[in-house]
């Protein structure tokens, strides 16, 4: 079966997010001062071939841990759905 995974990667909450901080500061400049606490991450979309949903989740989790994220600086969560 083919599955689609949607992965969200964000910096750890305890770490400084310079990109998010810059965007937060810029919100004031464009008249959106009520928007604060911006954190910038990344979204990854992929497809995986697996026998079942549990296997697909295991493969996506392995890909995240081995290649897609930096465990020292980033957290991730994902959702897997059948195509």
Secondary structure as UniProt FT lines:
FT   STRAND          2..11
FT   TURN            13..14
FT   HELIX           18..29
FT   TURN            30..31
FT   TURN            33..34
FT   STRAND          42..49
FT   HELIX           53..63
FT   HELIX           64..68
FT   TURN            71..73
FT   STRAND          74..82
//
